[in-house]
Amino acid sequence: MSKSTPARMFGRKSSSSGTVTVIEAKVRRSSARNARLAFVVTAFVVGLLSMAVAADYMHPILAGLLGFAIGTATGAVVWLLVRIWPVIRLIWWWLPEIGLTFGLVYGWISLARHTNLWVRLLVVALVVGVPAAVPVIRRNLIAVAWCVIVRHRLRVCFSQFIIANQSGSLPLILWARPTPVGERVWIYLRPGLSYQDLNTRLDKIAVACHASSVLVERASDRTAAFLRIDVKRREVLTATVGSPLVGLVDPATPASDRTAGPVPTALDLPDVADTPTGPTRPAPSPRSATKPAPAAASASSNGVVADDDVSDWI
């Protein structure tokens, strides 16, 4: 094994050694830079605070040495966490597969210690055959499997055509659960992405997830980085839904036609009194009732309106 083999595991694919890229070079450089900054800041702050506290109990020189040791140790821990964060995120992406593999291997080893080969084969047949034979269990397992697949397909989408920051860090894909129409996945965006960036690429995300359509919505009113992605695979509104009233109807009951009669043109409400529908005038106030109204123009017997009397208006 050459000396550069560990470094190549985090870089590009090498044609000579045949190594495969696990962590992209851009992400590796970004994590190394952030780890150095985190180490310096943490060591300085923690060392200074430790020295200030220890100076009250011991000599200042000893307090300085103790603060330097505590700051260096704390900074090393923070450096390690920031440096291996891309690996932790990669383990999180493959956590269901890792857990399932570990459970199968551990279960097989435990059975091998206490049982013979025929018992182990019987257990494997039951574990595989019962879920495959029962439709309800089979559908639930397929739905969970699609949730795992969709998480990986979304990661492929982010790494191929959605990534928009200089460091190359991908969003954190949290968890997924099945829905009646497909899957629902929650993600947390990193700086450089937004809801609009994903909303303009819904057709490409649907193609990558092998779905008919994809919908992106905000999952929190407080932060815009927490989003919910709904992957739609099937249409449930066209399915036949059973009604609880089917069992209450006797199928032997004869169907009677509605008797033909006059078509109603108005509502028959005998208990409701006829009230005017137009606007009503308000009742006159007592002051306006005592005040004489001006005399109206009088009409003569032949229908001609007489002239107004000026004395009536003075």
Buried (B, 14 or more C-beta within 10 A) or exposed (E): EEEEEEEBBBBEEBEEEEBEBEBBEBBBEBBBEBBBEBBEEBBEEBBBEBBEEBBEEEEEEEBBBBBBEBBBEBBEEBBEEBBBBBEEBBEBBBEBEEEEEEEEEEBEEEBEEEEEEEEBEEBBEEEEEEBEEEEEEEEEEEBBEBBBBBBBBBBEBBEEEBBEBEBBBBBBBBEBEBBEBBBBBBBBBBEBBEBEBBBEBBEBBBEBBEBEBBBBEEBEEEEEBBBBBBBBBEEEEEEEEEEEEEEEEEEEEEEEEEEEEEEEEEEEEEEEEEEEEEEEEEEEEEEEEEEEEEEEEEEEEEEEEEEEEEEEEE
